[in-house]
Amino acid sequence: MVLEKLGESLKDTLSKITKSLFVDDKLINELIKEIQRALLQSDTNVQLVFSLSEKIKIRAKQDPPAGITKKEQLITVVYEELTEFLGKEPKEIKIEHKPTKIMMVGLFGSGKTTTTGKLAKYYRKRGYKVAVIQTDTWRPAAYDQLEQLSKTVGVDFFGNKTEKNPTTIYKTFEPKFKEYDVIIIDTAGRDALSDDLIEELNTLNKASQPHERLLVISGDIGQAAQKQAQAFHDTCNVSGVIVTKLEGTAKGGGALSACAVTNAPILFLGVGEKIDDLEPFNPKRFVGRLLGMGDLETLLEKARDVIDQDKAQDMQAKFMKGNFNLMDLYEQMESMKKMGSFGKILEMIPGMGSLKLPKDALDVQEEKLEKWKHAMNSMTKTELEDPDILGSTHLQRISNGSGISQNDIRDMLKQYRQSKKMMKMMKGEGDINKLMKKMGGKMPKGR
């Protein structure tokens, strides 16, 4: 999960609000201290933490508006102030010039070149003609890495492996750039306090005149983030930030609060190692996920990106008729895998993000889906289309071919049959009471 420890701490804080009998000054002061502790432990700047917590404290002690309780007001205040702290409204790069030039800057090891590839794919998927140019003459593998990434994402690549002057490389290919909508310039990773590299960046910035200068900063950089961000800002006037390596338990607070130094908005988050693991940053959605409130909009956007709409409608019709087969289930699993890990999907579903599901349990679920996929790869088309024909001989052959135990295969078939049974129960049930009765329950009176 993104900023896992910070999210868990903030969820615990909100849980205390909901469980308390009433809200008084003592509870508010305790909550403020817990929010401060959570943010400081995630390496957020001390001054920013105290400024934020003071705003929460002042608003929390005001009388709630008509129609909401003190508890509801307190939760709303925490949500709104955290959202304000992270930028309030999402910002985006407008592709208004042809080409729109984006320069990527960042420290060694921040994932800048990989992020260049991710950003190139992001804009290509949105219909823009994109090219990347490699100007890193310091890291030997930089040229090959970006060239390979450009092939992977399907964009054009420019660079010169033998030229040592980045500005010369840029000027060589500049006449060709008018053919593109977006040009992304990958620069050398550097220590922001290294004078020679800063001078190189300054010269390239003046020569290329980029419309956007994006600072790629690692989520685990800690308190050093502010000093480094300031140095980059002084050199090339950073216009936006991409925070990488926010998956897992990276603290991230330092990188997030570094944006206050540059006064530049966070534009994207790197949330994984895959080429699609780049999300536009939306403060409201981000805070919602941190607090366990979910983020359905991002989940739906991910689904639209990976699922063919005609196939999705056909699949929905099959599921509602109750006549889907293992092949359909396999396609659904493939689509889910493209959307991210099971844990990432769960945290976007309202209510699920606040459940403290053990990481071991999530890993087991991921492992189970992977086993089922291997088992299906060892099945024939006939078996996938009609799993009811599977007997002990079939199971033995599938187990031998896939390396998956027969118990795991039976578990898969059990899950498939239960899903199919549920869909048949729902088929044509216009009256919710009939469905509840079939499921062994009933609607409460007065509904």
Secondary structure, DSSP 8 states (H G I E B T S, - for coil): -TTHHHHHHHHHHHHHHHHSSS--HHHHHHHHHHHHHHHHHTT--HHHHHHHHHHHHHHHTS---TTS-HHHHHHHHHHHHHHHHTTSS-------SSSEEEEEEE-TTS-HHHHHHHHHHHHHHTT--EEEEE---SSTTHHHHHHHHHHHHT-EEE--SS---HHHHHHHHGGGGGG-SEEEEE-----TT-HHHHHHHHHHHHHH--SEEEEEEETT-TTHHHHHHHHHHHHH---EEEEE--STT---HHHHHHHHHHT--EEEEE-SSSTT-EEE--HHHHHHHHTT---HHHHHHHHHHHS-HHHHHHHHHHHHHT---HHHHHHHHHHHHHH--HHHHHHTSTTTTTS---HHHHHHHHHHHHHHHHHHHTS-HHHHH-GGG--HHHHHHHHHHH---HHHHHHHHHHHHHHHHHHHHHTT---HHHHHHHTT----TT-
